[in-house]
């Protein structure tokens, strides 16, 4: 199949079989496409649907997002993971409003300079919402092109990524670019899947080297396996007589940056300095079921302890990065999914104790 024939074949398939009813495909704007593309990084469409609707209800324009407190943005993001995405959304919205008068730049190259927008996301925004010719190479498209060209190296490697970008540039047509871009995403999501690809339904089957050489089940080449390290921490769930729980806001950078979390200790035996810091006296403690949370590069084993505390002084916190959190009437804060789960588990335990 010639490069000139590839694009029209993909677009023709899209017209008949592609997805056209996703919420970000309605009332298309650069803002809506951008939010959806960031949410869809590392996340399934089925999961994103609810988050996208809530986000648009709360922050329907880039101006609304730029003006919103970061805590509100992180609250709307709670459960989606990879929270750097949410912090970068906030930064980019502010830059778009400050430097581009609230209008997204009409250039994939300029879009790619904004926080959290890489070349592929920039290409998707430019093509899907502006009709500009711009290649993309997200995970789905990378898989399609890796099979189509029978790329033998792991697609995430520098050399393979460079070759696949060159191929994406070569195959992206001059016309119908929005339909072509969406079609390539849809091909990877619905036909050219990781397992059991439906090659017989693929519009570019006749040009696919992997299919022609019976390698479609071997490609793309998997990421080289390496042992995932384990980190272990203790998280005390300090609860006062009102059943409020002490939370600390994490630093802006790093894991769960800017989110509210439980304090961390290397061992529950080291609890006393934390109690003294907040003028608290321990009344009772017990270990509750541990939790493992897996990041992309390590496992985090959390040992939670429910600790009842008392203070003769009125409950309060001196530092702005601490607060007493009422799980029965929670404030709108950004919480990492495992922390939200631990708070819900603690609330159940506290209710059982009543």
Secondary structure, DSSP 8 states (H G I E B T S, - for coil): --HHHHHHHHHHHHHHHS----GGGSS--HHHHHHHHHHHTTS-HHHHHHHHHHHHHH--SHHHHHHS-HHHHHHHHTTS--THHHHHHHHHHHHHHHHSTT---S-HHHHTTSTT--HHHHHHHHHHHH--------HHHHHHHHHHTT--S-TTSHHHHHHHHHHHHHH--SSSHHHHHHHHHHIIIIIS-SSS--GGG-TTGGG-HHHHTT-TTT-S--------EEEEEEEEEEE-TT-EEEEEE--SSSTTTT-EE---BS-GGG-HHHHHHTT-EEEEEEE---EEEE-SSEEEEEEEEEEEEE-SS-S--SSTTEEEEETTS--S--B-HHHHHHHHHHHHHHHHH-
